[in-house]
Amino acid sequence: MKRYRKSLLDDAIFIFQTLITDVLEVGLGWVMMLVLTKGKPSEAIIILSFVIGTIYVAWRNVRRMESR
């Protein structure tokens, strides 16, 4: 039973770390978008950034799951 709990804890820690990493990387992309557009991005740029960020996070998670 202890081994199962440790495995769940390890999985939870791994998921939390990947969540923080993804949030930081996408946040950095948004900051770069704001810097490049001098703080006044158009609607199209905002939507494109959101779509690219979503695709990036999904792609990274698929890669992580395949490697585990």
N, C-alpha and C positions, 0 to 999 in steps of 0.2 A: 504494500500500500504506500509506503514512503517513497518508493521509486516512482510511482505514478504521480504523486504530488509534486515531486521534484521536476518531473517532465512537464507538468502543467505550468509550474512556475517558470521554468526555462522558456517555454513557449510564450508565456505572457510577457516576459522580459524582452524576448526577441521581437515580438509584435510591437511593443511599446517603443523600442529603439528604432524600428523601421518607420513607425508613424512619425516620430520626432524628426528623423532624417528627411522623410518625404516633405513634411511641413516646412522645414528649413530650406530645402532645395527649391521648392515651389515659391516660397516667400522671397528667396533671393532672385528668382526669375521675375517676380512682380516688381521688386525694387529696381532691377535693371531696366524693365520696361518703363517704369516711371522716370528713371534718369534719362533714358534715351528719348522719351517724348517730352522732357522738361516739365513733368508733372501734369500734363494736359493730354492724356491719351484719348483717342477717339473711341466711339462705341465698338467699332470693328476691331481695334487693337485689343480692347479689354476682352471681348468675346474670344478672339483668337488666342490670347494668353490663357484664358480659362480652359479652352479646348485642348491646347497643347499641354498645359499642366495636368489635366485629367488623363490624357493619353499617356503622358510620361509616368505618372504614378501607377496606372494600370499595367503598363509594360514592365516597370520595375518589379511589381508584385508577382506578375506571371513568371519572370525570370527567377525571383527568389523561391517561389514554390517549386519550380522545376529543378533547382539546385539542391533543395532539401531532400 
